[in-house]
């Protein structure tokens, strides 16, 4: 398989003092096996090129992190084309992008699980499940929302990692053909 550029999204690192993983150390680790490795901000966003398929890359990076840093970190992987599709599929076109987030899931949840999500759980907040992503709109910020990653993962039976809209757009840019990362 020809190499593709991927966004490798780590779940739950450098948040609240837990799972500390310095991006320079992660970048150095991944440079040993992948091309064009770059990190973006401290919340676990890596761009790299690999000829591995998405699931194989996901498992390989999880294993490398476990072996090198003794951390069990879940990883979600998306290609540039997938990130572009996600950015174009935003169901919440109106409003400020600061309240928009995307949860990248490791797999698409079953329809029966999606049906268990309570649309009134956090009044004012909105969500839309589309394939293996959840679009979230937090008009009053995400800090007090009851539409938390933990709630979504438990109800849907999948693992996810959330990014704000500006980070998604930056990842689209960084994974674009010809980008230097």
N, C-alpha and C positions, 0 to 999 in steps of 0.2 A: 504494500500500500504506500502511495506517495505521502510524504510528510504533509500534515495539516497544521495550521496554527490554532491553538486551543486557548481558551480561558479556563484555568484550573482554579476553582473556588473552594477554599477551605472553610469548614464550618467551625464556628465558635473559638477562634483563636484571638489572643490579645484583647479579650473583652473581660472587663471586671476583674483583672488580675489573674485570670485563669488561662491555662494553655498558652503560656508565653512562648512565642516562636518568632525570633528576630528575622525579619525579611532578608537581610543580607546573608544570614546563615542558610536559610531556605533556598535562596537563589544559588548560592555556592553548591549546595547539595544537588540541586536539579541540573545545574550546568554540567555535571558529570555524566548525564545520560540524555540530555535534550539540547536542542539548538534554540538560539534566540530567546533565552530565558530572561524575563523581566518581571519585576513585581510592581504593583501599584497600591499605594497606601499600606497601612499596617494591618488591615483586616483580612488578609489572606487571599489576595488576588494575584494570580501568576499567569503570565502569558508565555507560551512556549510552542515550539514546533516538535512534532513527533509523528512517526509512522504507525504508532499503535492505534488501535480502535479505541473509541471513547471509554468503554467499560474496562478494557485492559489498562489504559492509561490511568484511570481512576484508581484501580486496585494497586497499580505499581507505585503511584505517588503516595497512597496511604501506607503501603508497606515501607517505603523509603523513610517516611516521616517517623513511623513507629520504630524502625531500627536505629535511626540516627538520633532522634530526640526523645525516645521513650514516651511518645504521645500517641493516643488513639484519636486520630482526627479523621472525620468523614470528608470526602472530597466529591464535588460535583463538577463535571466537565461539559463545556459547550464550545462548539465551533463558531467561527465568525458568522457563517450563514445563519446559524441558530440564533445568535445574539441579534443580528439584524432583524430576523423574523420577530423576535420577542419585542424589540424596540418599536417595530411597526404595528404590533398587535395590541398596544395599550388601549384598554377599553375605557379608560378615564382620561379622555383627551382634554377636558376642560380643567381649569385650576392650575395652581402652581406645581411645578415638578418636584418641589421640596417635600411634598406630602406623598409622593409616589414611591413605591418599593416593588421589588420583584423577589419572590421566593423561588429559587431554582431547586427543583426536586430531583432525587436520584432516579425516580421512575414516575410514570403517570399513575395517579391514584385511581382506584376502581370507582365507578359511578355510585355504587352504594355507599362508599365511604364519603364521597363528596356530598351526598345527600344528608349526611349527619352534621355538616357544618351549619352553625346557627347564624343566619344573616343579621340577627338582632343582638348578637353577643356583645358588641361594642358600638352603641348608638353613634351614628355619624360616620363611622368607618365603613369602608366597602371592600369587598374582595371579589375576585373573579378567577376561577380555576380554568386554565386552558392548557391541556396536555400535561406536560411536566413542569409547568410554572403556575404560580399564583400571583396575580396582580393585586396589590393592596393600595388603597388610598386612605391616608390618615390626614384629614383636613386639620386636625388639632395636634398633629405630631404623633409619633409612634410610642413615645414614652409611657403613656397611660392607657394605651389601647389594650383591650382584652383579646384582640386578634394576634396573639403571640405565636412565635415559631413553635414553641412547645405545644400549644393547643392544636395548631395546624398539623404538626407531625403526629401527635397522638391520635387525632381523629382520622387522619388519612392513612396512617400506617406506612409512611414513607419518611425519608430523611431529607431535609432541605437546608438551605443557607440563604439568607436574605441580603439584598443589596439595594441601596437607594437608587433612584432613577439616574442621577448624575454619574454614579459609578457604572451603571449599565452602559450609558452612552460612551463613557471613557473606554470601557472594555471593547465596545464595537469598534472604536477608533484604533485601539492598540492591536486588535487582531486582524485588522484590514490588510489585504495583500499590499506589500510594499512598505508597511509600517515597520519602523525599527524597534517597536516595543517600548 
